[in-house]
Amino acid sequence: MRENVQAPPLEVSDWLNTKDDLSLSALKGKVVVIHAFQIFCPACVCHATPQAKKIHEQFKGQPLQLIGLHTVFEHHDVMNKAALETFIHEYGISFPVAIDKPSKKNSLPMTMKKYQLRGTPSLLAIDQYGKLVINHFGQISDMQIGQILGHLLADID
């Protein structure tokens, strides 16, 4: 997916860690960071999830919304909602987590397909206008994402 295009809506089958469903259109005016992960992905567990927790803590009180996106494209039977709830509890995740809506046509979930994610972990950043500015597959350094988010927050009207 090209950057600087309007971010498509999330296709979510369920939400955890939030009373209300979140939508990108309702979050306009804020920077949105989406941490796409799977609970059995080693790079997600070792690097990306701890980084997402740091982002959540570091930018608390600022116009930034972090969303976890559990996007399962393999081992569907064992990466269910109950396993995800256990993972969230065990890893102390307090930010909202969306469960990517499964596709009836193939094994790629709907949001993963819409954003053309290549796998997990992936990090998406959406600016205050709803434009996708980062679609990064794999690890990204804390310094690099901190700089990007700092610039996006500084640009908020």
Summary of the structure (lengths in Angstrom):
residues: 157
radius of gyration: 14.4
end to end distance: 26.3
largest distance: 44.8
contacts: 476
relative contact order: 0.25
helix: 29%
strand: 24%
